[in-house]
Amino acid sequence: MKTNKQLLQIILTDGDKNFKNESNYGICGFSTSLVRCGEINATECHKIKKYIKTHRPKPGDKHYRPSHKNSPYYWATGAWKPRRKWLKDQIKNM
């Protein structure tokens, strides 16, 4: 099974190429699309979704936006740039 760091790197690399094609999703939904294309398996998808939920931007974090406080999306739907920055920061800090 891949580590969280490896999974985040896969999302980052694949997202740079394909996130715009999945713009109706956030990175959790994008992770599901990676299962469909065989980049990760279902167990790894569940694992990384749990990591994302646990490490989502919270008040006081530089990635936090108050407008998304009660939203299932942590960033604007379809916006890759803030997700990319968050992914890079998570990978760097592991």
DRENKOL-301381 format. One line per 8 residues: number of its first residue (from 1); their letters; for each residue x, y, z of N, C-alpha, C. Coordinates in steps of 0.001 Angstrom, whole numbers, padded with zeros to 6 digits, m for minus. Example, Ala and Ser with C-alpha at 12.3 -4.5 7.8 and 13.67 -1.06 7.14 Angstrom:
// DRENKOL-301381
1) AS) 013190,m005690,007800,012300,m004500,007800,013200,m003300,007800 ~ 012850,m002250,007080,013670,m001060,007140,012900,000030,007870
//
This chain:
// DRENKOL-301381
1) MKTNKQLL) 000854,m001180,000000,000000,000000,000000,000899,001242,000000 ~ 000489,002219,m000758,001250,003465,m000858,001101,004295,000421 ~ 002137,005078,000702,002088,005980,001856,001212,007186,001517 ~ 000828,007937,002548,000067,009167,002312,000854,010129,001429 ~ 002148,010214,001663,002982,011105,000859,002964,010682,m000610 ~ 003081,009398,m000866,003027,008906,m002245,001663,009194,m002877 ~ 000607,008994,m002109,m000743,009236,m002630,m000959,010719,m002932 ~ m000504,011581,m002040,m000622,013022,m002293,000178,013413,m003535
9) QIILTDGD) 001340,012802,m003710,002163,013100,m004885,001459,012652,m006167 ~ 000802,011505,m006131,000046,011031,m007295,m001077,012008,m007620 ~ m001803,012457,m006591,m002890,013424,m006815,m002323,014708,m007414 ~ m001211,015184,m006872,m000592,016410,m007374,m000161,016255,m008830 ~ 000555,015206,m009133,001067,014991,m010493,m000068,014803,m011484 ~ m001022,013945,m011141,m002137,013694,m012050,m003049,014909,m012133 ~ m003208,015610,m011022,m004051,016802,m011009,m003515,017899,m011916 ~ m002193,018035,m011973,m001602,019036,m012871,m002001,018779,m014318
17) KNFKNESN) m002196,017513,m014654,m002558,017157,m016032,m004062,017070,m016248 ~ m004791,016575,m015255,m006182,016180,m015491,m007249,016807,m014616 ~ m006883,017619,m013623,m007911,018137,m012716,m008972,018941,m013454 ~ m008584,019696,m014464,m009557,020516,m015198,m010643,019650,m015843 ~ m010318,018395,m016145,m011301,017486,m016729,m012283,016960,m015688 ~ m011937,017117,m014420,m012775,016645,m013309,m013226,017836,m012461 ~ m013455,018971,m013084,m013660,020222,m012354,m014930,020270,m011513 ~ m015795,019291,m011630,m016986,019265,m010778,m016693,018671,m009410
25) YGICGFST) m015467,018272,m009187,m015078,017611,m007953,m014062,018430,m007179 ~ m013862,018012,m005960,m012718,018466,m005185,m011651,017390,m005274 ~ m010669,017430,m004392,m009620,016424,m004490,m010070,015054,m003971 ~ m011105,015014,m003158,m011629,013701,m002752,m012291,013009,m003946 ~ m013119,013733,m004658,m013734,013180,m005865,m012706,012856,m006933 ~ m011692,013694,m007018,m010615,013448,m007973,m009883,012158,m007603 ~ m009724,011910,m006303,m009097,010664,m005853,m009889,009452,m006334 ~ m011212,009561,m006291,m012064,008472,m006787,m011826,008238,m008270
33) SLVRCGEI) m011632,009310,m009024,m011365,009142,m010458,m010027,008443,m010688 ~ m009091,008592,m009753,m007801,007903,m009873,m007955,006397,m009669 ~ m008963,005993,m008901,m009260,004565,m008753,m009797,004032,m010076 ~ m010717,004774,m010687,m011312,004338,m011953,m010261,004159,m013047 ~ m009230,004991,m013027,m008204,004875,m014078,m007031,004002,m013638 ~ m007108,003409,m012442,m006111,002449,m012003,m004848,003030,m011389 ~ m004831,004332,m011092,m003641,004944,m010478,m003481,004536,m009008 ~ m004615,004394,m008313,m004614,003949,m006918,m005745,002939,m006753
41) NATECHKI) m005705,002175,m005673,m006795,001226,m005447,m007813,001810,m004458 ~ m008903,001100,m004244,m009990,001607,m003399,m009548,001817,m001952 ~ m008712,000930,m001441,m008223,001068,m000065,m007368,002321,000073 ~ m006510,002559,m000907,m005667,003760,m000896,m006514,005020,m001026 ~ m007574,004941,m001822,m008479,006081,m001979,m009135,006416,m000640 ~ m009625,005413,000052,m010242,005632,001362,m009218,006229,002334 ~ m008002,005697,002299,m006936,006169,003176,m006625,007647,002932 ~ m006507,008044,001677,m006129,009435,001392,m007297,010384,001644
49) KKYIKTHR) m008525,009937,001422,m009681,010778,001753,m009735,011044,003252 ~ m009417,010034,004040,m009387,010199,005497,m008295,011198,005881 ~ m007135,011098,005239,m006042,012037,005502,m006469,013463,005142 ~ m007078,013627,003977,m007508,014955,003526,m008509,015546,004528 ~ m009476,014739,004934,m010486,015225,005883,m009844,015617,007220 ~ m008924,014827,007695,m008251,015093,008958,m007364,016332,008889 ~ m006754,016562,007749,m005798,017658,007589,m006359,018839,006802 ~ m007663,018863,006620,m008283,019967,005876,m007935,021303,006517
57) PKPGDKHY) m007941,022365,005735,m007654,023689,006309,m008651,024029,007418 ~ m008120,024502,008518,m008931,024882,009675,m008693,026357,009986 ~ m009584,026983,010765,m009362,028388,011113,m007945,028607,011648 ~ m007292,029616,011111,m005917,029922,011484,m004887,029386,010505 ~ m005252,028353,009724,m004346,027825,008705,m004259,028796,007539 ~ m003111,028836,006887,m002962,029759,005757,m003853,029378,004580 ~ m004309,028139,004504,m005165,027709,003395,m006661,027845,003706 ~ m006996,028229,004935,m008400,028300,005350,m009103,029504,004739
65) RPSHKNSP) m010322,029289,004282,m011176,030355,003771,m012507,030289,004522 ~ m012859,031339,005293,m014110,031312,006075,m015343,031022,005235 ~ m015340,031390,003972,m016510,031164,003123,m016776,029677,002894 ~ m015820,028826,003196,m015988,027390,002994,m016201,026638,004306 ~ m016487,027383,005371,m016618,026809,006712,m017584,025629,006764 ~ m018761,025767,006168,m019776,024714,006234,m019938,023969,004921 ~ m018984,024120,004042,m019044,023486,002732,m018313,022146,002755 ~ m018795,021177,001966,m018037,019926,001855,m016743,020133,001061
73) YYWATGAW) m016648,021261,000361,m015442,021591,m000385,m014602,022552,000443 ~ m013318,022307,000492,m012424,023145,001280,m011938,024345,000487 ~ m012093,024267,m000839,m011747,025362,m001743,m012859,025457,m002774 ~ m012858,026512,m003552,m013892,026677,m004573,m013897,025463,m005510 ~ m015092,024985,m005833,m015233,023840,m006713,m014509,024096,m008034 ~ m013676,023152,m008419,m012975,023261,m009696,m011702,024083,m009673 ~ m011375,024715,m008544,m010170,025551,m008471,m008968,024667,m008125 ~ m008085,024471,m009067,m006927,023607,m008856,m005811,024303,m008086
81) KPRRKWLK) m005571,025578,m008341,m004418,026280,m007767,m004351,026200,m006233 ~ m005429,026491,m005489,m005321,026387,m004025,m005145,024945,m003545 ~ m005746,024011,m004258,m005576,022600,m003907,m004133,022176,m004158 ~ m003577,022625,m005255,m002187,022303,m005606,m001236,022831,m004527 ~ m001465,024059,m004097,m000613,024657,m003063,m000711,023864,m001760 ~ m001931,023491,m001371,m002127,022708,m000161,m001422,021357,m000276 ~ m001577,020683,m001412,m000928,019387,m001627,000592,019527,m001511 ~ 001148,020527,m002150,002604,020738,m002105,003067,020983,m000668
89) DQIKNM) 002312,021780,000086,002668,022052,001481,002593,020785,002327 ~ 001552,019975,002104,001414,018719,002862,002588,017786,002572 ~ 002943,017664,001300,004048,016780,000906,005364,017288,001509 ~ 005580,018588,001426,006811,019181,001944,006963,018953,003442 ~ 005857,018981,004168,005898,018876,005625,005874,017431,006144 ~ 005912,016478,005258,005902,015052,005689,007316,014546,005868
//
